[in-house]
Amino acid sequence: MPVLYTANATVTGGRDGHGETDDKRLSVDLSRPDSTRPGTNPEQLFACGYAACFGSAVQFVAGQQKLETGPIGVQAEVTLNQDESGFFIGATLNVSLSVLEQEEAEDLVRTAHQVCPYSKATRGNVKVALKVNGKPIDA
């Protein structure tokens, strides 16, 4: 199986540190969600990455199915949670597909959830809820 791309990043200082990719295209100060320090946090970065990846998965599947989707928006909500075993994340993806009928849009999003690399990486470990045009759907 060919590797299509490899990303490399280094973080020093954990959640209160600094992260940077080896090519310097991303350089970000980090701060905890409850901090007054400037910077972003890993949950925000994960939300951006997941939204971008999922939007591309929707585009890919739509192209395979020869569907005209119009603009595709993905709003990702990533939560940081804690239980007796420690910390964990959850995610909700709300996909805006205003051009398609609701049922067709839901089918497209379900299929995209099966092919999206982030969805595959989180499957069975992170609870991911899906919405289409604000309406919850079964994954």
N, C-alpha and C positions, 0 to 999 in steps of 0.2 A: 504494500500500500504506500503510495507516494505521500510525502509530507508536503502540503501546499504552502504552509507558512509557519514560521516559528517566531513568537514574540518573546522578548527578553526584557525584564524589568527588575530593578533592585530597589528595595525599600530599606532605609535605615531609620531606626527610632520607632518602629511599629506604628500604632495609630496616632502617635504624636510626632511623627517624623516627616520624611520626605521620600517621594518615589520618583523614579525616572526610568525611562526606557533607554536601552543601549544606543538607539539612534537619536536620542534627545527630542523626539517629536512629542513626547509627553513628559512634563516635569511638573510635579504637583506637591504642594505642601499638604500634609495630612493632619487632621484633628478629630478627636472623638465627637460623636453626635451631640453630646451635652457640653462641649467646650465652647468658650468664647473666643478661642484662637481662630485666626483665619485658616482656611483649608477645607478640604473635602474629607469624606470618610469612605472606607471600603464598601459600605452598602450603597452609597451614591454611585461609586464607580461601577459596581456590579449592576445596578439598575440601568445605567447608561449602556453598558456593554450588552446586557440581555435585551434591552429594547432595540438596539441597533441590529443585533444578530437575528432577533425574532422578526423584525421588519423585513430583513433580507430573505429569511425563510419564507415569509408570506409572498414576497415578490417572486421567488424561485418557483414555488408551487403554483402560483397564479400563471406564470409563464408556461409551465408544463401543461397546465389545463387550458391554456389559451383564454384566460379570463382578463378582461379589462377592469382593473380595480380602482383607477383614479388614485389620488394620493392615499398613502398608507401611513397612519400614525400609530405609534405604539407608546403608551404610557406605562412605565414599569414602576410598581411600588414594591420595594424590598424592605422587609421588616427584620429587625434584630430582636430576637426573643431569648428568654431564659427559662429553663425548667430545672428540675432537681438534678439532671445529668449535665447541665452546662448551657452554653449558648448555641443558638441555631438561627438560621434565617428562613424566611418564607417569602413568597413572591406572588404578586398579582399582575397579570399583563392585560391591559385593556386596549384592544386593537380597534382603531377607527377605520371602517370601510364603508363610506357613505354611498358609494355608487352601486354596490351589490345588494341584492335582496338579503334580508337577515339570515335566512336558512342557508343560502349559498355562502355567505360570509362566514358563518359558523363552521360549515364543513371545511372551508379553506383554512381557517385558523386551527381546527383540530388536526388537519393534515400537516400544517406547518409545525405544529407542536411535536409531531413525530420525527421531523427531519432537522429541526433547529439544533445545532451543536450545544447550545446552552441548555436547552430542554433535555437533550440526551444526557448531558453531564449531571444535571440535577435530579433526573428521574429516579424515584425510589429513595431519595435522600432529602429533598426539599419539597415541601408542599407548594405547588404552583397552581394558582387559580387563574382561569381564563375568562375574559369578558370580550364581547364584540359589541361595539357601539354602546358601551355601558351596561349591557345585559349579561349576567353570568351564564356561562355555558358549561356543560359537562365535558371534561377533557377526553 
